[in-house]
Amino acid sequence: MEVEPDILISDSRKIVDTRNRIIHGYDSVSADVIWLVVTRYMPTLEIEVKELLK
């Protein structure tokens, strides 16, 4: 994975790990975990991505 030092995304490693777990182990991921990720972490990610797109 190529790293861009100018792009700062909080918890980027956790984002990748979560994506991989959902994609490869979707049958073992509970809806509660997905909901937690969406409600707790997505708002911060949305703000950071919008800043990058300016």
C-alpha positions as CSV (number, residue, x, y, z in Angstrom):
1,M,0.0,0.0,0.0
2,E,1.4,3.3,-1.0
3,V,1.4,6.0,1.7
4,E,0.6,9.6,1.0
5,P,2.0,11.7,3.9
6,D,-0.2,14.7,3.0
7,I,-3.4,12.7,3.4
8,L,-4.4,12.4,7.0
9,I,-7.2,10.1,7.9
10,S,-7.8,9.1,11.5
11,D,-7.7,5.4,12.2
12,S,-6.9,4.6,8.6
13,R,-5.4,1.2,9.5
14,K,-8.6,0.3,11.4
15,I,-10.7,1.3,8.4
16,V,-8.7,-1.1,6.2
17,D,-8.9,-3.9,8.8
18,T,-12.6,-3.4,9.2
19,R,-13.2,-3.5,5.5
20,N,-11.2,-6.7,5.2
21,R,-13.1,-8.3,8.0
22,I,-16.4,-7.4,6.5
23,I,-15.4,-8.5,3.0
24,H,-13.7,-11.8,4.0
25,G,-15.6,-12.7,7.1
26,Y,-19.0,-11.2,6.5
27,D,-20.8,-14.1,8.1
28,S,-19.0,-13.5,11.4
29,V,-19.6,-9.7,11.6
30,S,-22.7,-8.8,13.6
31,A,-25.1,-6.0,12.7
32,D,-24.3,-4.4,16.0
33,V,-20.6,-4.0,15.1
34,I,-21.5,-2.5,11.7
35,W,-23.9,-0.1,13.4
36,L,-21.3,0.9,15.9
37,V,-18.8,1.7,13.2
38,V,-21.3,3.7,11.2
39,T,-22.5,5.8,14.2
40,R,-19.2,6.3,15.9
41,Y,-16.6,6.5,13.2
42,M,-18.3,7.5,9.9
43,P,-19.0,11.1,11.0
44,T,-15.3,11.8,11.6
45,L,-14.4,10.1,8.3
46,E,-17.0,12.1,6.4
47,I,-15.5,15.4,7.8
48,E,-11.9,14.3,6.9
49,V,-12.8,13.3,3.4
50,K,-14.8,16.5,2.7
51,E,-11.7,18.4,3.8
52,L,-9.5,16.5,1.4
53,L,-11.9,17.1,-1.5
54,K,-11.8,20.9,-1.0
